[in-house]
Amino acid sequence: MPDQPATPVKRTLDKDLDRFTYVEDATHHVTKRLVAPGIGLIFLGLAMVFAGIYVLDQPRATLIFAAVALAGYMAMNIGAKDVANNVGAAVGARAITMTQALIMAAIFEVLGAAISGGPVINTISTHIVDTNRIISSGKLAWLMMAALLAAALWINFATWLKAPVSTTHAIVGAVVGAGAAAVGPELVNWRMLAAISAGWVVTPFLGGAIAASILFFIKSTIIYRDDKLAAARYWIPILIGLMTGAFSAYLIVQLVPKGAISGLLNIAIGFGFGVGVITWLGARPLVAAQSTGLENKNSSLRKLFRLPLIGAAALMSFAHGANDVANAIGPLAAIVRDIGLGGSLSVVAETTTRNAPYWVVLIGGCGISVGVLLYGPRLIRLIGEQITKLNPMRAYCVATSAALTVIVAAWFGFPVSSTHIAVGSVFGVGFFREWYTSHSRRRLAYMRGKAEAAGIPWHEANNTDERNPDEIHRRRLVRRSHFMTIIAAWAITLPMSAVLAAIVYWVMVALFI
């Protein structure tokens, strides 16, 4: 029986080879999970090298390097979490793919931070705590570093839990907590904090109201018209022209220094009007070509609204960069000024955005973009799909409303929560749809005419079984379960980040001072 021993040897060899295969697969899986953190560490290293160009020969440069690393870490966390606010609606409506959305968001985040990030940076870095009195105590740099680390850790934890918390809440709470721990609560600007908190309450409702108003306009002028395609060919180019013209006027006001040109506002309005008209004229044949061969159905309108939705999502990314870059860079700007670097650097660095050197702003903008690309998809599906069902028309309303609200707030220097506003816009669209489905006379008349044209009795077409509470609950268009989860995440962020920042500050003082 000479052949019998060969069989178990062969089986043992196969098992050993299988084990090697499993080890290789496991190693590949673990390595793949380490790619994103590795790229993040590379970015932080490059950010410190970039900062070294400006601060290497300055006193206390090591402290600046540490602050840059913390600000970059905070910026990546903001990008990882808040990209859902910017492009979640577009991805949820399937207007663009996840990859396209991430690349677009990364580009416009940097542009928004570089062009319009200054006013909110100034608020975060100077107006929450009395920095003039803290500078004399020599504690401002450590205070802001503690705030950065605490806010970043909290956001990192919340992103891991897929909770849509507010990065603005986190950094404002962290600055307040670290400030109170460092110099006492009397140097906290409670009036400014109250104004910011009031904005946090008002802006979600404002975003929801604007989104509902835009959706009402679209339903009234396009969706519930007998000839939907004709209405879309007329109104969609106008909407694109209005959006482009208004944004162009805003850019002129932001890019031209105040006082450089007399009558700047009138020039900006005229320029925006011209750009809007040109865009409208260019969009008309494009929309007409897209509508060729389409049927007179809502599914056709979804295709026609993809282009304006992509533009609105890009605008929202710009607005987010303008507002939320301050959540990472505001404390870093305060540290730079505390050490005395704000006005003593090279010509490039002296070209500032409201007291923040451009090299500081660029670190924040690029950090947000890196976070977007590496970790962005985690929350997109919650904002874009799980609260209420979004098609390109509803998603356009959400993105336009959120972008408009955030840009106006950033213009005035208010650090509002883009998470608040985006989610408020989504809920506004969902609740409006519920109301409009039951109460709109235009919709009911349209649906009655459609049923009669199809030969279906109206009482059968309109049978919603309204007497059955379970059926009414099932037909709700907004998922209430997410509402309380999001509210709880918002409510806990500010106090938790404040307490964590105070603890981090005391630990830093014990270890390093």
Secondary structure, DSSP 8 states (H G I E B T S, - for coil): -TTTTHHHHHHHHHHHHHHHHHHHHHHHHHHHHHHHHHHHHHHHHHHHHHHHHHHTTSTTHHHHHHHHHHHHHHHHHHHHHHHHHHHHHHHHTTSS-HHHHHHHHHHHHHHHHHHH-HHHHHIIIIITBTHHHHHTTT-HHHHHHHHHHHHHHHHHHHHHTT----HHHHHHHHHHHHHHHHH-GGGB-HHHHHHHHHHHHHHHHHHHHHHHHHHHHHIIIIITSSSHHHHHHHHHHHHHHHHHHHHHHHHHHHHS-TTSSTTHHHHHHHHHHHHHHHHHHHHHHHHHHHHTT--SSHHHHHHHTHHHHHHHHHHHHHHHHHHHHHHHHHHHHHHHHHHT-TTSS-HHHHSEETTEEHHHHHHHHHHHHHHHHHHTHHHHHIIIIISS---HHHHHHHHHHHHHHHHHHHHTT----HHHHHHHHHHHHHHHHHHHHHH-HHHHHHHHHHHHHTT--HHHHT---TT-HHHHHHT-SS-HHHHHHHHHHHHHHHHHHHHHHHHHHHHHHHHH-
